[in-house]
């Protein structure tokens, strides 16, 4: 049971984040017009290279802000 509970936080986080990234206006959107997905890709790259949670969150938020303004 303890080993199974180890996977609960990533599963819950994925269940919250993936729909926000992949669905726009109630339909699946993998185009370059999906700015949330692009900001998510930036955040994933920052997380991969830096392994820093705070920097990942800030980079994703900044990317989303910049993409919304452009």
C-alpha positions as CSV (number, residue, x, y, z in Angstrom):
1,X,0.0,0.0,0.0
2,X,2.8,2.4,0.9
3,X,4.5,1.8,-2.5
4,X,1.2,2.5,-4.3
5,X,0.7,5.7,-2.3
6,X,4.1,6.9,-3.6
7,X,2.5,7.4,-7.0
8,X,-0.5,9.4,-5.9
9,X,1.0,13.0,-6.0
10,X,2.4,12.7,-9.6
11,X,-1.0,11.2,-10.7
12,X,-3.0,13.9,-9.1
13,X,-0.7,16.6,-10.5
14,X,-0.9,15.1,-14.0
15,X,-4.7,14.9,-13.8
16,X,-4.8,18.6,-13.0
17,X,-2.2,19.9,-15.4
18,X,-2.7,17.9,-18.6
19,X,-6.3,18.9,-19.3
20,X,-5.3,22.6,-18.9
21,X,-2.4,22.2,-21.3
22,X,-4.1,20.0,-24.0
23,X,-7.7,21.2,-24.1
24,X,-8.7,24.7,-25.4
25,X,-12.4,25.6,-25.6
26,X,-13.4,22.0,-24.8
27,X,-11.5,20.4,-27.7
28,X,-8.1,18.7,-27.9
29,X,-5.5,21.2,-29.2
30,X,-1.9,20.3,-30.2
31,X,-1.4,23.3,-32.5
32,X,1.1,26.2,-32.1
33,X,-1.9,28.4,-31.3
34,X,-2.2,26.7,-27.9
35,X,-0.1,29.1,-25.8
36,X,-0.7,27.1,-22.6
37,X,0.9,24.0,-24.2
38,X,3.9,26.1,-25.4
39,X,4.4,27.6,-22.0
40,X,4.2,24.1,-20.5
41,X,6.9,22.9,-22.9
42,X,9.1,25.8,-21.7
43,X,8.4,24.8,-18.1
44,X,9.2,21.2,-18.8
45,X,12.6,22.1,-20.5
46,X,13.5,24.4,-17.6
47,X,12.6,21.6,-15.1
48,X,14.6,19.1,-17.0
49,X,17.8,21.2,-17.2
50,X,17.7,23.0,-13.8
51,X,15.8,20.5,-11.5
52,X,14.6,23.7,-9.7
53,X,10.9,23.8,-8.8
54,X,10.7,27.5,-8.2
55,X,12.6,28.4,-11.4
56,X,10.3,26.0,-13.3
57,X,7.1,27.7,-12.1
58,X,8.5,31.1,-12.7
59,X,9.7,30.2,-16.2
60,X,6.3,28.7,-17.1
61,X,4.4,31.7,-15.8
62,X,6.7,34.1,-17.6
63,X,6.4,32.2,-20.8
64,X,2.6,32.2,-20.6
65,X,2.6,35.9,-19.9
66,X,4.9,36.7,-22.8
67,X,2.9,34.4,-25.2
68,X,-0.4,36.1,-24.1
69,X,1.1,39.5,-24.9
70,X,2.4,38.5,-28.3
